[in-house]
Amino acid sequence: MEPALEAVEEPSTIIEGMTFATSTGIATDWLVEGVLQAEGNGVIMGDPKAGKSLLLLHLILHLISGTPWFGCAIRQRVKVGLVTREDAPSLTKRRIARLIRGGRLANLDLDDWLWVNSRDQTGTFDIQDEAEFKALVRDFKKQGCNIVFFDVFNRIHRLDENDNQQMSLITARLSQFGAEVGCQVGLVHHLNKDTASANVFNRLRGAGALHGWMEWGLAVIVTNPLEEKSNWIRRVDLESKEVVVDSFHYVIEDGPSHVELLPAEEKSLQAVGKGFRPRGMAMAA
């Protein structure tokens, strides 16, 4: 007579609550201190021509170099992926090169820290196209990217961004991309024209599913749009599920061979009647 087989216990689909709560540290793990946590997906948004793509490239260069971003510490270098579909590849190339010069990063070894997919590499990209999706997952996973940014959202899909069900399909696909690569996902997207809301993040264009997917956000607004573009002061509002963070302001200094994003002077902010608030951070209630 053959011995009875022992029953194989199926792995549990639940975990004891206190074990779950204590399985990670209390302190938040940040990519950018107080701005961008090391888990979760988010959106960089702004009005047309507000400078979303330039701000993104500036952030990326500080992530890959491990240098502070507007005074916010970056504790360790971050390997970044970029899918750039908004601008011509030549423009993105020039912007990166000029930001490196402006940020005095040329003496740092930045090779292999940033991996880019532009129209030079693949003429099209649709996140719902299985072949294009798998190819991008494969290549970013191979390079070990910690976060991948898509610029701009409406160029990576063909669905109706005002339809909540359709946008739920896209956000699920983005989450799938992050899970398969093993990375966070960041989007660049537009704000709508409704300026009545006191909360700029309520102006994120499209269906609510996108805002629901977002776990952190940066919104860039021009505070003095009636002035000459060279005098524009931009404000960045921050949203996070981890902390409450003050806005900050910056100006773009554009030279013949470089470009810099610099914190706005207090006197410049007072001149446009915006009142200056220094950077600060407080724990959310």
Contacts in CASP RR format, 6 or more apart in sequence:
PFRMAT RR
TARGET T0000
AUTHOR 0000-0000-0000
METHOD contacts of the structure
MODEL  1
MEPALEAVEEPSTIIEGMTFATSTGIATDWLVEGVLQAEGNGVIMGDPKA
GKSLLLLHLILHLISGTPWFGCAIRQRVKVGLVTREDAPSLTKRRIARLI
RGGRLANLDLDDWLWVNSRDQTGTFDIQDEAEFKALVRDFKKQGCNIVFF
DVFNRIHRLDENDNQQMSLITARLSQFGAEVGCQVGLVHHLNKDTASANV
FNRLRGAGALHGWMEWGLAVIVTNPLEEKSNWIRRVDLESKEVVVDSFHY
VIEDGPSHVELLPAEEKSLQAVGKGFRPRGMAMAA
28 34 0 8 1.000
28 37 0 8 1.000
28 242 0 8 1.000
28 243 0 8 1.000
29 37 0 8 1.000
29 38 0 8 1.000
29 39 0 8 1.000
30 36 0 8 1.000
30 37 0 8 1.000
30 38 0 8 1.000
30 73 0 8 1.000
30 75 0 8 1.000
31 37 0 8 1.000
31 38 0 8 1.000
31 63 0 8 1.000
31 74 0 8 1.000
31 78 0 8 1.000
31 146 0 8 1.000
31 147 0 8 1.000
31 184 0 8 1.000
32 59 0 8 1.000
32 62 0 8 1.000
32 63 0 8 1.000
32 69 0 8 1.000
32 72 0 8 1.000
32 73 0 8 1.000
32 74 0 8 1.000
33 72 0 8 1.000
33 73 0 8 1.000
33 74 0 8 1.000
33 75 0 8 1.000
34 72 0 8 1.000
34 238 0 8 1.000
34 240 0 8 1.000
34 242 0 8 1.000
34 243 0 8 1.000
34 245 0 8 1.000
34 281 0 8 1.000
35 69 0 8 1.000
35 72 0 8 1.000
35 216 0 8 1.000
35 218 0 8 1.000
35 238 0 8 1.000
35 240 0 8 1.000
35 245 0 8 1.000
36 216 0 8 1.000
37 215 0 8 1.000
37 216 0 8 1.000
37 240 0 8 1.000
37 242 0 8 1.000
38 146 0 8 1.000
38 184 0 8 1.000
39 184 0 8 1.000
39 215 0 8 1.000
40 184 0 8 1.000
40 185 0 8 1.000
40 215 0 8 1.000
40 216 0 8 1.000
41 174 0 8 1.000
41 175 0 8 1.000
41 178 0 8 1.000
41 184 0 8 1.000
41 185 0 8 1.000
41 186 0 8 1.000
41 187 0 8 1.000
41 213 0 8 1.000
41 214 0 8 1.000
41 215 0 8 1.000
41 216 0 8 1.000
42 184 0 8 1.000
42 185 0 8 1.000
42 186 0 8 1.000
42 187 0 8 1.000
42 213 0 8 1.000
42 214 0 8 1.000
42 215 0 8 1.000
42 216 0 8 1.000
42 217 0 8 1.000
43 153 0 8 1.000
43 186 0 8 1.000
43 187 0 8 1.000
43 188 0 8 1.000
43 189 0 8 1.000
43 204 0 8 1.000
43 210 0 8 1.000
43 214 0 8 1.000
43 217 0 8 1.000
43 218 0 8 1.000
44 52 0 8 1.000
44 55 0 8 1.000
44 56 0 8 1.000
44 59 0 8 1.000
44 149 0 8 1.000
44 186 0 8 1.000
44 187 0 8 1.000
44 188 0 8 1.000
44 189 0 8 1.000
44 217 0 8 1.000
44 218 0 8 1.000
44 219 0 8 1.000
44 220 0 8 1.000
45 52 0 8 1.000
45 188 0 8 1.000
45 189 0 8 1.000
45 190 0 8 1.000
45 191 0 8 1.000
45 200 0 8 1.000
45 201 0 8 1.000
45 203 0 8 1.000
45 204 0 8 1.000
45 205 0 8 1.000
45 217 0 8 1.000
45 218 0 8 1.000
45 219 0 8 1.000
45 220 0 8 1.000
46 52 0 8 1.000
46 189 0 8 1.000
46 190 0 8 1.000
46 191 0 8 1.000
46 219 0 8 1.000
46 220 0 8 1.000
46 221 0 8 1.000
47 190 0 8 1.000
47 191 0 8 1.000
47 220 0 8 1.000
47 221 0 8 1.000
47 222 0 8 1.000
48 190 0 8 1.000
50 220 0 8 1.000
50 221 0 8 1.000
50 222 0 8 1.000
50 234 0 8 1.000
51 220 0 8 1.000
51 234 0 8 1.000
52 151 0 8 1.000
52 152 0 8 1.000
52 188 0 8 1.000
52 220 0 8 1.000
53 84 0 8 1.000
53 86 0 8 1.000
53 87 0 8 1.000
53 92 0 8 1.000
53 95 0 8 1.000
53 151 0 8 1.000
53 152 0 8 1.000
53 188 0 8 1.000
54 95 0 8 1.000
54 99 0 8 1.000
54 252 0 8 1.000
54 259 0 8 1.000
54 261 0 8 1.000
55 218 0 8 1.000
55 220 0 8 1.000
55 234 0 8 1.000
55 236 0 8 1.000
55 261 0 8 1.000
56 82 0 8 1.000
56 149 0 8 1.000
56 151 0 8 1.000
56 188 0 8 1.000
57 92 0 8 1.000
57 95 0 8 1.000
57 96 0 8 1.000
57 99 0 8 1.000
58 69 0 8 1.000
58 99 0 8 1.000
58 261 0 8 1.000
59 69 0 8 1.000
60 80 0 8 1.000
60 81 0 8 1.000
60 82 0 8 1.000
60 114 0 8 1.000
60 149 0 8 1.000
61 96 0 8 1.000
61 99 0 8 1.000
61 100 0 8 1.000
61 103 0 8 1.000
61 105 0 8 1.000
61 110 0 8 1.000
61 114 0 8 1.000
62 68 0 8 1.000
62 69 0 8 1.000
62 74 0 8 1.000
63 69 0 8 1.000
63 74 0 8 1.000
63 77 0 8 1.000
63 78 0 8 1.000
63 80 0 8 1.000
63 147 0 8 1.000
64 77 0 8 1.000
64 78 0 8 1.000
64 79 0 8 1.000
64 80 0 8 1.000
64 110 0 8 1.000
64 113 0 8 1.000
64 114 0 8 1.000
65 77 0 8 1.000
65 105 0 8 1.000
65 108 0 8 1.000
65 110 0 8 1.000
65 113 0 8 1.000
66 74 0 8 1.000
66 76 0 8 1.000
66 77 0 8 1.000
66 78 0 8 1.000
67 74 0 8 1.000
67 105 0 8 1.000
68 74 0 8 1.000
70 236 0 8 1.000
70 248 0 8 1.000
70 250 0 8 1.000
70 261 0 8 1.000
70 263 0 8 1.000
70 279 0 8 1.000
71 279 0 8 1.000
72 279 0 8 1.000
77 113 0 8 1.000
78 113 0 8 1.000
78 146 0 8 1.000
78 147 0 8 1.000
79 112 0 8 1.000
79 113 0 8 1.000
79 114 0 8 1.000
79 115 0 8 1.000
79 143 0 8 1.000
79 144 0 8 1.000
79 145 0 8 1.000
79 146 0 8 1.000
80 113 0 8 1.000
80 114 0 8 1.000
80 115 0 8 1.000
80 145 0 8 1.000
80 146 0 8 1.000
80 147 0 8 1.000
80 148 0 8 1.000
80 149 0 8 1.000
81 114 0 8 1.000
81 115 0 8 1.000
81 116 0 8 1.000
81 117 0 8 1.000
81 140 0 8 1.000
81 143 0 8 1.000
81 145 0 8 1.000
81 147 0 8 1.000
81 148 0 8 1.000
81 149 0 8 1.000
81 183 0 8 1.000
82 114 0 8 1.000
82 115 0 8 1.000
82 116 0 8 1.000
82 117 0 8 1.000
82 148 0 8 1.000
82 149 0 8 1.000
82 151 0 8 1.000
83 116 0 8 1.000
83 117 0 8 1.000
83 118 0 8 1.000
83 125 0 8 1.000
83 136 0 8 1.000
83 148 0 8 1.000
83 149 0 8 1.000
83 150 0 8 1.000
83 151 0 8 1.000
83 156 0 8 1.000
84 92 0 8 1.000
84 116 0 8 1.000
84 117 0 8 1.000
84 118 0 8 1.000
84 151 0 8 1.000
85 118 0 8 1.000
85 119 0 8 1.000
85 125 0 8 1.000
85 150 0 8 1.000
85 151 0 8 1.000
85 152 0 8 1.000
85 155 0 8 1.000
85 156 0 8 1.000
86 151 0 8 1.000
86 152 0 8 1.000
86 155 0 8 1.000
86 188 0 8 1.000
87 95 0 8 1.000
87 151 0 8 1.000
88 119 0 8 1.000
89 118 0 8 1.000
89 119 0 8 1.000
89 120 0 8 1.000
92 116 0 8 1.000
92 118 0 8 1.000
95 259 0 8 1.000
98 255 0 8 1.000
98 257 0 8 1.000
98 258 0 8 1.000
98 259 0 8 1.000
99 105 0 8 1.000
99 258 0 8 1.000
99 259 0 8 1.000
99 260 0 8 1.000
99 261 0 8 1.000
100 106 0 8 1.000
100 110 0 8 1.000
101 257 0 8 1.000
101 258 0 8 1.000
102 258 0 8 1.000
102 259 0 8 1.000
102 260 0 8 1.000
103 258 0 8 1.000
103 260 0 8 1.000
112 143 0 8 1.000
115 139 0 8 1.000
115 140 0 8 1.000
115 143 0 8 1.000
115 145 0 8 1.000
117 125 0 8 1.000
117 136 0 8 1.000
117 139 0 8 1.000
122 132 0 8 1.000
122 135 0 8 1.000
124 132 0 8 1.000
125 132 0 8 1.000
125 136 0 8 1.000
125 155 0 8 1.000
125 156 0 8 1.000
126 132 0 8 1.000
126 156 0 8 1.000
126 157 0 8 1.000
126 158 0 8 1.000
127 133 0 8 1.000
127 156 0 8 1.000
127 157 0 8 1.000
127 170 0 8 1.000
127 173 0 8 1.000
127 174 0 8 1.000
127 177 0 8 1.000
128 157 0 8 1.000
128 158 0 8 1.000
128 159 0 8 1.000
128 169 0 8 1.000
128 170 0 8 1.000
128 173 0 8 1.000
133 173 0 8 1.000
133 177 0 8 1.000
136 177 0 8 1.000
137 177 0 8 1.000
137 180 0 8 1.000
137 181 0 8 1.000
140 148 0 8 1.000
140 181 0 8 1.000
140 183 0 8 1.000
141 180 0 8 1.000
141 181 0 8 1.000
141 182 0 8 1.000
144 181 0 8 1.000
144 182 0 8 1.000
144 183 0 8 1.000
145 181 0 8 1.000
145 183 0 8 1.000
146 183 0 8 1.000
146 184 0 8 1.000
147 183 0 8 1.000
147 184 0 8 1.000
147 185 0 8 1.000
147 186 0 8 1.000
148 177 0 8 1.000
148 178 0 8 1.000
148 181 0 8 1.000
148 183 0 8 1.000
148 184 0 8 1.000
148 185 0 8 1.000
148 186 0 8 1.000
149 185 0 8 1.000
149 186 0 8 1.000
149 187 0 8 1.000
149 188 0 8 1.000
150 156 0 8 1.000
150 174 0 8 1.000
150 185 0 8 1.000
150 186 0 8 1.000
150 187 0 8 1.000
150 188 0 8 1.000
151 188 0 8 1.000
152 187 0 8 1.000
152 188 0 8 1.000
152 189 0 8 1.000
152 190 0 8 1.000
153 161 0 8 1.000
153 187 0 8 1.000
153 188 0 8 1.000
153 189 0 8 1.000
153 190 0 8 1.000
153 210 0 8 1.000
154 161 0 8 1.000
154 189 0 8 1.000
154 190 0 8 1.000
157 170 0 8 1.000
159 166 0 8 1.000
159 167 0 8 1.000
159 169 0 8 1.000
159 170 0 8 1.000
160 166 0 8 1.000
161 167 0 8 1.000
161 205 0 8 1.000
161 206 0 8 1.000
161 207 0 8 1.000
161 210 0 8 1.000
162 206 0 8 1.000
162 207 0 8 1.000
163 207 0 8 1.000
164 207 0 8 1.000
164 208 0 8 1.000
164 209 0 8 1.000
166 207 0 8 1.000
167 206 0 8 1.000
167 207 0 8 1.000
167 208 0 8 1.000
167 209 0 8 1.000
167 210 0 8 1.000
168 207 0 8 1.000
168 209 0 8 1.000
170 210 0 8 1.000
171 209 0 8 1.000
171 210 0 8 1.000
171 212 0 8 1.000
171 213 0 8 1.000
174 185 0 8 1.000
174 187 0 8 1.000
174 213 0 8 1.000
175 185 0 8 1.000
175 213 0 8 1.000
177 185 0 8 1.000
178 184 0 8 1.000
178 185 0 8 1.000
187 210 0 8 1.000
189 204 0 8 1.000
189 205 0 8 1.000
189 210 0 8 1.000
190 205 0 8 1.000
191 200 0 8 1.000
191 203 0 8 1.000
191 204 0 8 1.000
191 205 0 8 1.000
191 219 0 8 1.000
192 203 0 8 1.000
192 204 0 8 1.000
192 205 0 8 1.000
192 206 0 8 1.000
194 203 0 8 1.000
195 203 0 8 1.000
197 203 0 8 1.000
200 219 0 8 1.000
200 221 0 8 1.000
200 237 0 8 1.000
201 211 0 8 1.000
201 217 0 8 1.000
201 219 0 8 1.000
201 237 0 8 1.000
201 239 0 8 1.000
202 211 0 8 1.000
203 219 0 8 1.000
204 210 0 8 1.000
204 211 0 8 1.000
204 214 0 8 1.000
214 239 0 8 1.000
215 240 0 8 1.000
215 241 0 8 1.000
216 238 0 8 1.000
216 239 0 8 1.000
216 240 0 8 1.000
216 241 0 8 1.000
216 242 0 8 1.000
217 238 0 8 1.000
217 239 0 8 1.000
217 240 0 8 1.000
218 236 0 8 1.000
218 237 0 8 1.000
218 238 0 8 1.000
218 239 0 8 1.000
219 236 0 8 1.000
219 237 0 8 1.000
219 238 0 8 1.000
219 239 0 8 1.000
220 234 0 8 1.000
220 235 0 8 1.000
220 236 0 8 1.000
221 234 0 8 1.000
221 235 0 8 1.000
221 236 0 8 1.000
221 237 0 8 1.000
222 232 0 8 1.000
222 233 0 8 1.000
222 234 0 8 1.000
222 235 0 8 1.000
223 232 0 8 1.000
223 233 0 8 1.000
223 234 0 8 1.000
223 235 0 8 1.000
223 249 0 8 1.000
223 269 0 8 1.000
223 272 0 8 1.000
223 274 0 8 1.000
224 231 0 8 1.000
224 232 0 8 1.000
224 233 0 8 1.000
224 272 0 8 1.000
224 274 0 8 1.000
225 232 0 8 1.000
227 272 0 8 1.000
230 254 0 8 1.000
232 251 0 8 1.000
232 252 0 8 1.000
233 249 0 8 1.000
233 250 0 8 1.000
233 251 0 8 1.000
233 264 0 8 1.000
233 268 0 8 1.000
233 269 0 8 1.000
233 272 0 8 1.000
233 274 0 8 1.000
234 249 0 8 1.000
234 250 0 8 1.000
234 251 0 8 1.000
234 252 0 8 1.000
235 247 0 8 1.000
235 248 0 8 1.000
235 249 0 8 1.000
235 274 0 8 1.000
236 247 0 8 1.000
236 248 0 8 1.000
236 249 0 8 1.000
236 250 0 8 1.000
237 247 0 8 1.000
238 245 0 8 1.000
238 246 0 8 1.000
238 247 0 8 1.000
240 284 0 8 1.000
241 284 0 8 1.000
242 284 0 8 1.000
243 281 0 8 1.000
243 282 0 8 1.000
243 283 0 8 1.000
243 284 0 8 1.000
244 281 0 8 1.000
244 282 0 8 1.000
244 283 0 8 1.000
244 284 0 8 1.000
245 279 0 8 1.000
245 280 0 8 1.000
245 281 0 8 1.000
246 277 0 8 1.000
246 278 0 8 1.000
246 279 0 8 1.000
246 280 0 8 1.000
246 281 0 8 1.000
247 277 0 8 1.000
248 263 0 8 1.000
248 279 0 8 1.000
249 263 0 8 1.000
249 264 0 8 1.000
249 269 0 8 1.000
249 274 0 8 1.000
249 276 0 8 1.000
250 261 0 8 1.000
250 262 0 8 1.000
250 263 0 8 1.000
250 264 0 8 1.000
251 261 0 8 1.000
251 262 0 8 1.000
251 264 0 8 1.000
251 268 0 8 1.000
252 259 0 8 1.000
252 260 0 8 1.000
252 261 0 8 1.000
252 262 0 8 1.000
253 259 0 8 1.000
253 260 0 8 1.000
253 261 0 8 1.000
253 262 0 8 1.000
266 276 0 8 1.000
269 275 0 8 1.000
269 276 0 8 1.000
270 276 0 8 1.000
END
